[in-house]
Amino acid sequence: MSTFPTKTLPSGDELPVVGYGTWDIGDEQLEEGLRTALDAGYTHVDTAEGYHNENVIGDVLAEYDRDEVFLTSKVLPKHLNYESLIAACEDSLARLGTDYLDLYLIHWPNPAISLRESLDAMATLHDRGLIKNIGVSNFSRYQLSTAHHISDVPIAVNQIEFHPWLQRPELVEFCRETDTVVEAAAPLARTEIFEDDVVSDLAEKYDRSVAQIVLKWALEQGVVALPKSSSPAHVQENIDLFDWDLDDADLDALTDRDRGHAVYDTRERDWTGDVYGIER
């Protein structure tokens, strides 16, 4: 499937180490960006029902060989009870125009719904062949440990906020210990990292973009990166990561930038909006 490195999931499926992220991109820009990505060699696309773009992605993917694309979607926290989760997945499949997902993630934990109930639904979807792999997103070490303990299907992935300013070493190490692939959502800290002088200096030193420096560092940490862009030039740059290297000292300099700074996963929740939708 992929022409560049992959991570092997517990199922034996191969997850490309760079994916095309699709959060918060307008429909027209997403159409152009996704076509550019697929034509440039991306074989990994990440979306979610909460992104409200699965129809657009499905229309574009219809022009390509579905089996050559590793496709991920996510279920919203408000849909984590058994019947709602099954229905949410079926709805995502219909919007995406596909019979299966390569990976389906619980987008955010929902403390008002039993995790066992959610994972039982995921197992049902897996048994039906609608999803090939299951995972979670924005789970803490404690939550991930619980998921591994009770799930009948291996938890293949934890998609978390991860970048040089937020490295979460204890959580990442636990993922490694439990054979859980770490995917970096917001690997560029939603562009905030572009203001980091160390990153800018390294971009100049290597004659690379700031994004390339940060993404290369993430790959060297063994993390799958999910950059998003609607710019064709940036889409191409974001996978031009495999024929050059950062010196060890420069990798260390980036690792030293950790400041525990989250751009979205602040652990403060408004439970009433579309993303969570948890009823009282």
ZAMARGU-4260 file (C-alpha; in steps of 0.2 Angstrom, whole numbers, plus 5000, padded with zeros to 4 digits):
<rodrens>
0) 5000/5000/5000 | 5012/5013/5006 | 5029/5018/4997 | 5036/5024/5013 | 5039/5017/5031
5) 5024/5009/5040 | 5020/5004/5058 | 5014/4986/5060 | 4998/4985/5070 | 4993/4970/5081
10) 4982/4964/5066 | 4997/4963/5055 | 4990/4978/5045 | 5003/4992/5040 | 5000/5010/5045
15) 5009/5023/5035 | 5020/5034/5046 | 5013/5050/5038 | 4995/5053/5035 | 4984/5067/5028
20) 4975/5076/5042 | 4958/5084/5037 | 4952/5093/5052 | 4946/5111/5049 | 4949/5112/5031
25) 4935/5120/5020 | 4926/5108/5007 | 4934/5115/4991 | 4951/5116/4999 | 4950/5099/5006
30) 4945/5092/4989 | 4960/5100/4981 | 4972/5095/4996 | 4966/5077/4997 | 4968/5075/4978
35) 4986/5083/4979 | 4990/5071/4994 | 4984/5055/4985 | 4993/5060/4969 | 5009/5064/4979
40) 5009/5047/4987 | 5000/5048/5003 | 4991/5032/5007 | 4984/5036/5024 | 4969/5048/5027
45) 4963/5053/5044 | 4945/5060/5047 | 4931/5059/5060 | 4912/5061/5060 | 4915/5077/5071
50) 4925/5085/5056 | 4909/5085/5046 | 4919/5081/5030 | 4917/5063/5027 | 4905/5066/5012
55) 4919/5076/5004 | 4932/5063/5007 | 4921/5049/5001 | 4918/5059/4984 | 4937/5061/4982
60) 4941/5043/4987 | 4929/5036/4974 | 4941/5042/4961 | 4955/5031/4968 | 4958/5013/4973
65) 4951/5011/4990 | 4962/4996/4994 | 4977/5007/4992 | 4972/5020/5006 | 4973/5017/5024
70) 4957/5026/5030 | 4953/5031/5048 | 4938/5039/5056 | 4932/5042/5074 | 4916/5041/5084
75) 4911/5056/5094 | 4909/5055/5113 | 4890/5057/5113 | 4889/5041/5102 | 4898/5030/5113
80) 4884/5019/5120 | 4882/5003/5111 | 4868/5006/5098 | 4874/5024/5095 | 4891/5018/5091
85) 4886/5005/5079 | 4875/5017/5070 | 4888/5031/5070 | 4900/5019/5061 | 4888/5014/5048
90) 4884/5032/5045 | 4902/5036/5043 | 4904/5022/5031 | 4890/5028/5021 | 4896/5046/5020
95) 4914/5039/5015 | 4907/5027/5002 | 4916/5012/5008 | 4912/4995/5016 | 4925/4996/5029
100) 4937/5007/5039 | 4955/5002/5041 | 4955/5010/5059 | 4941/5017/5070 | 4944/5027/5085
105) 4935/5033/5100 | 4938/5052/5097 | 4937/5057/5115 | 4933/5048/5131 | 4916/5050/5139
110) 4915/5047/5158 | 4896/5046/5157 | 4896/5030/5147 | 4904/5014/5151 | 4920/5011/5141
115) 4916/4992/5142 | 4900/4996/5132 | 4909/5006/5119 | 4923/4993/5117 | 4910/4979/5115
120) 4902/4989/5101 | 4919/4991/5093 | 4921/4972/5094 | 4905/4970/5086 | 4910/4981/5071
125) 4926/4972/5070 | 4918/4955/5070 | 4906/4961/5056 | 4921/4966/5046 | 4916/4985/5046
130) 4932/4990/5054 | 4949/4981/5053 | 4957/4989/5068 | 4951/4999/5083 | 4959/5012/5094
135) 4957/5027/5105 | 4961/5046/5104 | 4965/5058/5118 | 4966/5044/5131 | 4977/5046/5146
140) 4988/5032/5152 | 4975/5027/5165 | 4961/5027/5152 | 4972/5017/5139 | 4977/5005/5153
145) 4959/5002/5156 | 4955/5000/5138 | 4968/4987/5135 | 4962/4977/5151 | 4944/4975/5145
150) 4945/4975/5126 | 4942/4959/5116 | 4951/4967/5101 | 4969/4974/5103 | 4969/4993/5105
155) 4980/4997/5090 | 4982/5016/5091 | 4981/5031/5103 | 4980/5047/5094 | 4985/5061/5105
160) 4992/5079/5104 | 5010/5077/5102 | 5024/5090/5096 | 5040/5097/5103 | 5031/5108/5115
165) 5020/5093/5122 | 5029/5077/5122 | 5020/5067/5136 | 5035/5055/5139 | 5026/5044/5152
170) 5011/5041/5141 | 5021/5038/5125 | 5032/5025/5135 | 5016/5016/5141 | 5010/5016/5123
175) 5026/5008/5118 | 5025/4995/5132 | 5008/4990/5127 | 5011/4989/5108 | 5000/5004/5105
180) 5005/5015/5090 | 5006/5034/5095 | 4998/5045/5082 | 5002/5064/5083 | 4987/5075/5081
185) 4992/5093/5079 | 5010/5088/5076 | 5014/5106/5071 | 5005/5113/5087 | 4992/5121/5075
190) 5007/5131/5068 | 5011/5138/5085 | 5028/5129/5085 | 5033/5139/5069 | 5037/5153/5081
195) 5050/5143/5090 | 5067/5150/5087 | 5076/5133/5089 | 5065/5126/5076 | 5067/5141/5064
200) 5086/5140/5066 | 5086/5121/5061 | 5075/5124/5046 | 5088/5137/5040 | 5102/5125/5044
205) 5095/5111/5034 | 5087/5121/5021 | 5070/5114/5025 | 5053/5120/5030 | 5049/5122/5049
210) 5035/5109/5046 | 5048/5097/5039 | 5059/5099/5054 | 5046/5096/5066 | 5038/5081/5057
215) 5055/5073/5054 | 5058/5074/5073 | 5041/5066/5077 | 5045/5052/5065 | 5062/5049/5074
220) 5052/5048/5090 | 5043/5033/5083 | 5027/5042/5081 | 5015/5043/5066 | 5012/5061/5061
225) 4996/5068/5054 | 4999/5085/5047 | 4985/5094/5038 | 4987/5107/5024 | 4977/5114/5010
230) 4992/5120/5001 | 4998/5109/4987 | 5016/5114/4990 | 5015/5110/5009 | 5006/5094/5006
235) 5021/5088/4996 | 5034/5095/5008 | 5025/5086/5022 | 5030/5069/5015 | 5047/5074/5009
240) 5055/5067/5025 | 5064/5051/5020 | 5080/5055/5011 | 5088/5066/5024 | 5092/5066/5042
245) 5093/5077/5057 | 5109/5076/5068 | 5108/5068/5085 | 5112/5084/5093 | 5098/5093/5084
250) 5086/5080/5088 | 5091/5082/5106 | 5089/5101/5104 | 5071/5098/5098 | 5067/5086/5112
255) 5073/5099/5125 | 5059/5111/5119 | 5046/5101/5129 | 5036/5114/5140 | 5020/5104/5143
260) 5011/5116/5132 | 4994/5109/5124 | 4986/5119/5110 | 4970/5109/5111 | 4970/5095/5124
265) 4970/5106/5139 | 4959/5093/5149 | 4946/5106/5152 | 4929/5101/5144 | 4913/5110/5139
270) 4902/5095/5139 | 4887/5103/5130 | 4894/5106/5112 | 4893/5096/5096 | 4910/5087/5100
275) 4904/5080/5117 | 4886/5082/5117 | 4884/5073/5134 | 4867/5075/5141 | 4863/5078/5159
</rodrens>
